[in-house]
Amino acid sequence: DQQVKQNSPSLSVQEGRISILNCDYTNSMFDYFLWYKKYPAEGPTFLISISSIKDKNEDGRFTVFLNKSAKHLSLHIVPSQPGDSAVYFCAAGSGTYKYIFGTGTRLKVLA
Amino acid sequence: NAGVMQNPRHLVRRRGQEARLRCSPMKGHSHVYWYRQLPEEGLKFMVYLQKENIIDESGMPKERFSAEFPKEGPSILRIQQVVRGDSAAYFCASSLQSEYEQYFGPGTRLTVT
């Protein structure tokens, strides 16, 4: 029973264009969501978070959108850069420490 | 301002041996979490500890696995009598408070031969 799903295992985007990574969840109790980026042989790096009281949070080139009714969130990266090539994980929790992670989407930004 | 540190980065053990994985949280963080990542899967929560206390070990197998976070020193994840299925990347994370973002270490890649 996968409560957090990232249905696209991989995504390729041209440099300078927008990357959109999607994440769906099933548990309506989740109220805090995070995105992490992971390079090979490294640990996940925290990128951006959003609480359920918001529908958008922005940090530089990264914006996360939350659609509670659809139980869907997305991470937008604009403009995409080759250094953004990594695996992106979304994670969801209900106000506590126990985050459920998706299986990740591998983003490749083509120069 | 060191981040979360884990050692060793790579660990090879034969079946039946013990594996000890160490994690030093970020300075000022007293909350430590261990996760396991199997190939092609997401990170799975194993255990949450504060200094000298196990708060939640619901994600940890009941047998052979144990974790501690002593008053002094790093947190230790211990796997006794390892089997091939224990081969995975083990990540440690720490946070300032339990509901805050978690910051991850580089992981320990355990290979059981």
Interface residues (C-beta under 8 A of the other chain):
Chain A: V4 Y32 L34 Y36 A41 E42 G43 P44 T45 F46 S49 F89 A91 G95 T96 Y97 K98 Y99 I100 F101 G102 T103 G104
Chain B: V4 Q6 H31 Y33 Y35 E40 E41 G42 L43 K44 F45 Y48 I55 D56 F91 A93 S95 S98 E99 E101 Q102 Y103 F104 G105 P106 G107
